[in-house]
Amino acid sequence: MKKMLKKLLSMALVVLMIMCLVPPVEVDAASKTVTLKNQKWYTHSSTTSQTVYHKIKVPKDGYITLQGYSWHPFSTSKQSMRVQLCNSKKKLLTNRIQFLSSGNSSYSGKKAFTNYFAVKKGTYYIKAEGYQHKLKYTFKAVKDQGGSSKAKAKNIGKGKTVKGLLTAGEKGNKIDWYKITLPKAQKIKFTYDGRACNWLQFKVVAANPNVYISGASSYCWGKKETATTKGAFPAGTYYIQVSRMSNNKDASGYYTVSWK
C-alpha cells in the first residue's frame, strides 16, 4: 500500500513539473458571435476584453448605418468604439479600423457615434473588441444607378437626383459613371450627398477633350456638399465619375448626385 502511494505521489509530482514547464495554451474563449436585428440595440458587457462578431443579414443591396459606443468598466461616459466589417466567413472586408466616435460630427459632418457601410445582399459580421459596448444597425435598400463604364453612363436630367453605391469588398479603383447634356452654355451647381465610411470623390470630365475643367473634383463623406462652376460650361456632354478617394478600397458608401 505504501509503495502504491509513493508511486502515485511521484507521478503527480512529474505531472506538476510538466505543467509548470509547458506554457499555457490560449483558448479563443474571448470571442463570441451574436445576431443583430435591424434597428434593435444590442448591449455587451464583460469583465474581460472580448472579440464580438455581430451577425447581420442584408436582404438587398443597400447601406447600413451603424450607431454605437463603448464605455470603461469604471465609467458611464460614452467612448469611441472601433469596428470592422467582415464577410459571411468572418474575413475582414476593411483592413482599416472604422470608428464610431464623438469626433465624427466635427470632422466629416456625420452624426456622433455613427458610421456607414455600403453592402450587397448577403450575410455580414461587424467585429468589435473590448469590455462593454452598445451597437445598433439600420439598413436601407438602394438601387444602384451608376454605369459601369463611360458607354453605360446613366443620364442625369437637370434637377433630377440619382443614387448609387460603392460597396465593401469591391476593387478600390471602381468608378460609377453618369452623364449630363447641356444644350447651351451655362453655369452649373452640383450637389453631392454621401453616407460613407471614408471619402468619396466626384469628378467632372468633358466628352470634348479640348474642354478643360478647373477644380473638377469634389469630395463627400457624411454630409451634403455643393460645388458651383465659376464660369459657364460650353454646350455639350459631360461625365460625372464617382469613386473612392485615392482608390481606397476600405471606403464604401451610399451617395446621391444632382445638378441644376
BELLIN-V923989 format. One line per field, one symbol per residue. phi: phi as a letter, one per 20 degrees, with the letter a starting at -180 (. if undefined). Layout:
phi: ???
//
This chain:
phi: .fffffffffffffffffffeeffefeffedbccdedgmdfdddbbecfceddeecddfbfrcddecradbfgdbdffcgcecbecefdmefecfefeddbffgfeecnffflcbccebegqdcceeccqecacbbccdcfcefdfeebffdgffdfgnecdcbcdefnfffefcedccccdfbfafcdeccccccebfdddcdcefefeeddemfdccbccbfccbdffcfffgqdcddddbefmlfffebrdbccbbb
//
